[in-house]
Amino acid sequence: MYTFIVILILVVCVLLALVVLVQNSKGGGLAANFSAPTQVMGVRQTADFLEKATWWLAAILVALSLAATVSISASRSHNADPMHTEVNEVSDLSPVQQQAPAAPVAPVAE
């Protein structure tokens, strides 16, 4: 699920970048190419569409980011905490029995 959401985030990011790059900060951009009054989408309508598309894509990006965070935290809560299980596995800390030192070996006389 997390991988699917990340892929959707990447697609939305690419679309958002394209929509922002098509816009012109002074009202030109793609809208300037459709300046004929007989066009179905005139200059103002194109600018409105691009602005609305930017806001919608930004909202979708935020929602998908939150969904990815919830998805990853939910999957981590279902798995046991690795630090907690590691402590439980090493809970047998009985003292190690010390062995007496080996007796010194006497030199062999020849």
C-alpha positions as CSV (number, residue, x, y, z in Angstrom):
1,M,0.0,0.0,0.0
2,Y,2.8,2.4,0.9
3,T,4.5,1.8,-2.4
4,F,1.3,2.5,-4.3
5,I,0.9,5.8,-2.4
6,V,4.5,6.8,-3.1
7,I,4.0,6.2,-6.8
8,L,0.8,8.3,-6.8
9,I,2.8,11.1,-5.0
10,L,5.4,11.0,-7.7
11,V,2.8,11.2,-10.5
12,V,1.1,14.2,-8.7
13,C,4.5,15.9,-8.3
14,V,5.2,15.6,-12.0
15,L,1.8,16.9,-12.9
16,L,2.1,19.8,-10.4
17,A,5.5,20.8,-11.8
18,L,4.1,20.7,-15.3
19,V,1.1,22.9,-14.4
20,V,3.2,25.4,-12.6
21,L,5.7,25.6,-15.4
22,V,3.0,26.2,-17.9
23,Q,1.8,29.2,-16.0
24,N,3.3,32.6,-16.4
25,S,3.6,34.8,-13.3
26,K,2.3,37.9,-15.2
27,G,-0.8,36.2,-16.7
28,G,0.8,35.1,-20.0
29,G,2.0,31.5,-20.2
30,L,-0.3,29.0,-21.9
31,A,-3.1,31.5,-21.6
32,A,-1.4,33.9,-24.0
33,N,-1.5,31.4,-26.8
34,F,-5.3,31.2,-26.7
35,S,-6.0,34.9,-27.1
36,A,-8.5,34.5,-29.9
37,P,-12.0,35.5,-28.7
38,T,-13.7,32.6,-30.5
39,Q,-11.8,30.0,-28.6
40,V,-13.8,27.8,-26.3
41,M,-11.2,28.3,-23.5
42,G,-10.2,31.9,-23.6
43,V,-7.3,33.6,-21.8
44,R,-9.1,34.0,-18.5
45,Q,-10.6,30.5,-18.5
46,T,-7.2,28.9,-19.1
47,A,-5.6,30.9,-16.3
48,D,-8.5,29.9,-14.0
49,F,-8.2,26.3,-15.0
50,L,-4.4,26.3,-14.4
51,E,-4.9,28.0,-11.0
52,K,-7.5,25.5,-9.9
53,A,-5.4,22.6,-11.2
54,T,-2.5,23.9,-9.1
55,W,-4.6,24.1,-5.9
56,W,-6.2,20.7,-6.5
57,L,-2.9,19.0,-7.2
58,A,-1.3,20.6,-4.1
59,A,-4.2,19.5,-1.9
60,I,-4.0,15.9,-3.4
61,L,-0.2,16.0,-2.7
62,V,-0.8,16.9,1.0
63,A,-3.5,14.2,1.4
64,L,-1.3,11.5,-0.2
65,S,1.6,12.5,2.0
66,L,-0.6,12.2,5.1
67,A,-1.9,8.9,3.8
68,A,1.7,7.6,3.3
69,T,2.6,8.7,6.8
70,V,-0.4,6.9,8.3
71,S,0.2,3.8,6.2
72,I,3.9,3.5,7.3
73,S,3.1,4.1,10.9
74,A,0.3,1.6,10.9
75,S,2.5,-1.1,9.4
76,R,5.2,-0.4,12.0
77,S,2.7,-0.7,14.9
78,H,1.6,-4.1,13.7
79,N,5.2,-5.3,13.7
80,A,6.8,-5.9,17.0
81,D,9.3,-3.3,18.1
82,P,12.7,-4.8,17.1
83,M,14.5,-3.2,20.1
84,H,11.9,-4.7,22.5
85,T,12.2,-8.2,21.1
86,E,16.0,-8.0,21.1
87,V,16.0,-7.2,24.8
88,N,13.7,-10.1,25.5
89,E,15.9,-12.5,23.6
90,V,19.0,-11.5,25.6
91,S,17.1,-11.6,28.9
92,D,19.0,-14.7,30.0
93,L,21.9,-12.9,31.6
94,S,23.0,-15.5,34.2
95,P,26.5,-15.1,35.5
96,V,29.2,-17.0,33.7
97,Q,30.9,-19.7,35.7
98,Q,34.6,-18.9,36.0
99,Q,36.9,-21.8,35.6
100,A,39.9,-22.3,37.9
101,P,43.2,-21.5,36.2
102,A,45.0,-24.5,34.7
103,A,47.7,-26.1,36.8
104,P,51.2,-25.1,35.7
105,V,52.9,-27.7,33.6
106,A,56.1,-29.1,35.1
107,P,59.1,-29.1,32.9
108,V,60.1,-32.5,31.7
109,A,63.7,-33.5,32.8
110,E,65.7,-35.4,30.3
